[in-house]
Amino acid sequence: MPKFAVYYIPQEDDPFYRLGTQILGYDVRSRASVALPPDIHTSLGHFDASWVLISRPYGFHLTIGDSIDCNWATIPVVERELADLLMCFNPAHPFTLRRPTHSTVVVWSNTLLLLYEPDTSFSMFHALVAARINPLGTGSGSLKKYLTHSNPKAQLPPYKVQQTRLFYSPNVLDNWYPHFTLLNPYKGDDVSQMVSSLSQLFEPYAQLTVKTVSLLIQNDDEASWHIYREFHL
């Protein structure tokens, strides 16, 4: 069964995109593997390819709309809906992202990522994607996990349950934290040193302007994601 998702992917010639892609080892735009350059390897110190085992197949991206299970016939419907939603926004007011002042790289469990804060328009667009596009699918990994989880201590709070039921994701609306995942799962011995090294590499990219929005497809669970259509804003 295929899946769709709505992502922001920086432009191919953007140094920010090239850096993130080199760390992940997969270029989602060209659908090709990418080697880690020697200078970046030196900056990071010891680097293990297993640290991007989960993040690599997605490529360097920021999630606007989560991975959603669907039928193949649904994808053109999602494409039209996404085009219609984007036309609701004034192109003179671009979507922007600003990095929080307190940190560059954030650690969530065993994941290292770049966290950003969206402007109001971009937050509104995300909410529309969650409300109008996610329900076009048939479910998600998050929904399956919720329906099959038997551990009461791990149950979601009621509002996340409702988000998962309606939108197939517990990471939407005011629970959406835009980010670019770098290392997942990170299993190194010195997380503070890795955070410091990555922070130095990504320090210049404190503010971003979203120039495109992409609809991506994953053919099956074993495949890497690829761009189905990119919308220029």
C-alpha positions as CSV (number, residue, x, y, z in Angstrom):
1,M,0.0,0.0,0.0
2,P,1.4,3.4,-0.9
3,K,1.7,6.4,1.4
4,F,1.7,10.2,0.8
5,A,3.1,13.1,2.7
6,V,3.4,16.8,2.4
7,Y,6.9,18.2,3.0
8,Y,9.0,21.3,2.6
9,I,12.2,20.4,0.9
10,P,14.8,23.1,0.4
11,Q,16.0,23.8,-3.2
12,E,18.6,21.5,-4.7
13,D,21.3,24.2,-5.0
14,D,20.8,25.5,-1.4
15,P,23.8,24.8,0.8
16,F,21.4,24.1,3.6
17,Y,19.9,21.3,1.6
18,R,23.2,19.9,0.4
19,L,24.5,19.8,4.0
20,G,21.5,18.0,5.4
21,T,21.4,15.6,2.4
22,Q,25.1,14.7,2.9
23,I,24.5,13.9,6.6
24,L,21.5,11.7,5.8
25,G,23.2,10.0,2.8
26,Y,20.1,10.2,0.6
27,D,19.1,12.9,-1.9
28,V,15.3,12.8,-2.1
29,R,15.3,15.1,-5.1
30,S,17.6,12.9,-7.3
31,R,16.6,9.7,-5.5
32,A,20.3,8.9,-5.2
33,S,22.7,8.0,-2.4
34,V,25.1,10.7,-1.3
35,A,28.5,10.2,0.4
36,L,29.5,12.2,3.5
37,P,32.3,14.6,2.4
38,P,35.6,14.2,4.3
39,D,35.5,17.7,5.8
40,I,32.0,17.1,7.3
41,H,33.1,13.7,8.5
42,T,36.1,15.4,10.3
43,S,33.8,18.0,11.8
44,L,31.5,15.3,13.2
45,G,34.2,13.0,14.4
46,H,33.1,9.4,14.6
47,F,30.1,8.9,12.4
48,D,28.1,5.6,11.9
49,A,25.8,5.1,9.0
50,S,23.4,3.2,11.4
51,W,22.6,6.6,13.0
52,V,20.5,7.6,10.0
53,L,18.9,4.2,9.4
54,I,15.4,5.6,10.1
55,S,15.8,9.2,8.9
56,R,17.7,8.4,5.6
57,P,14.8,7.0,3.5
58,Y,12.8,10.3,3.9
59,G,15.5,12.6,2.8
60,F,16.2,16.0,4.2
61,H,12.8,17.6,4.7
62,L,10.4,19.3,7.1
63,T,7.1,17.6,7.6
64,I,3.9,19.7,6.9
65,G,1.6,16.7,6.6
66,D,2.5,13.3,8.0
67,S,2.9,10.0,6.3
68,I,-0.6,8.7,5.4
69,D,-1.7,5.3,4.0
70,C,-3.7,5.5,0.9
71,N,-4.9,3.9,-2.3
72,W,-3.2,4.8,-5.6
73,A,-6.4,6.4,-6.9
74,T,-6.3,8.9,-3.9
75,I,-3.0,10.5,-4.9
76,P,-4.4,12.7,-7.8
77,V,-7.2,13.8,-5.4
78,V,-4.6,14.8,-2.8
79,E,-2.6,16.6,-5.5
80,R,-5.7,18.7,-6.6
81,E,-6.6,19.5,-3.0
82,L,-3.1,20.6,-2.1
83,A,-3.0,22.9,-5.2
84,D,-6.3,24.5,-4.2
85,L,-5.2,25.1,-0.6
86,L,-2.0,26.8,-1.7
87,M,-4.0,29.1,-3.9
88,C,-5.7,30.5,-0.7
89,F,-2.5,32.2,0.4
90,N,-1.2,35.5,-0.8
91,P,2.2,34.9,-2.5
92,A,3.3,38.3,-1.4
93,H,3.5,36.9,2.2
94,P,5.9,33.9,2.0
95,F,5.9,31.1,4.6
96,T,8.9,31.6,6.9
97,L,10.7,29.6,9.5
98,R,12.8,30.9,12.3
99,R,15.1,28.8,14.6
100,P,14.4,29.2,18.3
101,T,17.0,31.3,20.0
102,H,17.8,28.8,22.8
103,S,19.3,26.1,20.5
104,T,20.2,24.9,17.1
105,V,20.1,21.1,17.4
106,V,17.6,19.5,19.7
107,V,17.5,16.0,21.2
108,W,14.2,14.1,21.3
109,S,14.7,10.6,22.7
110,N,17.4,9.1,20.4
111,T,16.7,11.6,17.6
112,L,18.8,14.8,16.8
113,L,17.0,17.4,14.8
114,L,16.8,21.1,13.8
115,L,13.7,22.7,15.3
116,Y,12.1,25.7,13.8
117,E,9.2,28.0,14.6
118,P,6.7,28.8,11.8
119,D,5.0,32.1,11.0
120,T,1.3,32.4,11.3
121,S,0.5,31.7,7.6
122,F,2.6,28.6,7.6
123,S,0.9,27.3,10.7
124,M,-2.5,27.9,9.1
125,F,-1.4,26.0,6.0
126,H,-0.3,23.1,8.1
127,A,-3.7,23.1,9.9
128,L,-5.5,23.0,6.5
129,V,-3.3,20.1,5.3
130,A,-4.1,18.1,8.5
131,A,-7.8,18.8,8.3
132,R,-8.5,18.5,4.6
133,I,-5.7,16.2,3.2
134,N,-4.9,13.7,5.9
135,P,-8.4,12.4,6.1
136,L,-8.3,11.5,2.4
137,G,-6.1,8.6,3.3
138,T,-7.0,5.3,4.9
139,G,-4.9,5.4,8.1
140,S,-1.4,5.7,9.3
141,G,1.3,4.1,11.4
142,S,0.2,6.3,14.3
143,L,-3.4,5.1,14.0
144,K,-2.3,1.5,13.9
145,K,-0.1,2.0,16.9
146,Y,-2.9,3.6,18.9
147,L,-5.4,0.9,17.9
148,T,-3.1,-2.0,18.8
149,H,-1.3,-0.6,21.9
150,S,-2.2,-2.6,25.0
151,N,0.0,-0.8,27.6
152,P,-2.2,1.6,29.6
153,K,0.8,3.7,30.7
154,A,1.7,4.4,27.1
155,Q,-1.8,5.6,26.1
156,L,-2.1,9.0,24.4
157,P,-3.8,11.9,26.2
158,P,-7.4,12.4,25.1
159,Y,-6.6,15.3,22.7
160,K,-3.9,13.3,20.9
161,V,-6.3,10.4,20.7
162,Q,-8.8,12.7,19.0
163,Q,-6.1,14.1,16.6
164,T,-5.1,10.5,15.7
165,R,-8.7,9.5,15.1
166,L,-9.6,12.5,12.9
167,F,-6.3,13.3,11.2
168,Y,-4.3,10.0,11.6
169,S,-1.6,11.8,13.5
170,P,-0.9,13.0,17.1
171,N,1.5,15.7,15.8
172,V,-0.8,18.3,14.3
173,L,-2.3,21.7,15.1
174,D,-0.8,23.1,18.3
175,N,1.1,19.9,18.7
176,W,3.0,20.4,15.4
177,Y,6.7,21.3,15.9
178,P,8.3,21.9,12.4
179,H,11.8,20.3,12.2
180,F,14.4,18.7,10.0
181,T,15.4,15.3,11.3
182,L,19.2,14.6,11.1
183,L,20.2,11.5,13.1
184,N,17.7,8.8,14.0
185,P,18.5,6.6,15.8
186,Y,21.6,8.2,17.4
187,K,23.4,5.6,19.5
188,G,26.8,7.3,19.9
189,D,28.5,7.7,23.3
190,D,28.7,11.5,23.4
191,V,25.5,13.1,22.5
192,S,26.5,16.5,23.8
193,Q,29.6,16.6,21.5
194,M,27.5,15.5,18.5
195,V,24.9,18.2,19.3
196,S,27.8,20.8,19.4
197,S,29.3,19.6,16.2
198,L,26.0,19.7,14.3
199,S,25.1,23.0,15.8
200,Q,28.2,24.6,14.4
201,L,27.6,23.2,10.9
202,F,24.0,24.5,10.8
203,E,24.5,27.7,12.7
204,P,24.2,29.9,9.5
205,Y,20.6,28.7,8.8
206,A,18.7,30.6,11.4
207,Q,15.8,31.7,9.1
208,L,14.3,30.0,6.1
209,T,11.9,31.0,3.4
210,V,9.7,28.2,2.1
211,K,9.8,28.5,-1.7
212,T,8.1,25.2,-2.5
213,V,5.8,22.6,-1.0
214,S,6.1,19.0,-2.2
215,L,3.7,16.0,-2.3
216,L,5.8,12.9,-1.8
217,I,5.0,9.2,-2.3
218,Q,6.4,6.0,-0.8
219,N,5.5,3.0,-2.9
220,D,5.8,0.5,-0.1
221,D,7.3,0.3,3.4
222,E,10.7,-0.8,2.1
223,A,11.1,2.0,-0.5
224,S,12.6,5.5,-0.1
225,W,10.3,8.5,-0.5
226,H,10.3,10.5,-3.7
227,I,8.7,13.7,-4.9
228,Y,5.5,13.2,-6.8
229,R,4.9,16.9,-7.5
230,E,6.4,20.1,-6.3
231,F,4.4,23.3,-6.0
232,H,6.3,26.6,-6.4
233,L,5.0,29.4,-4.2
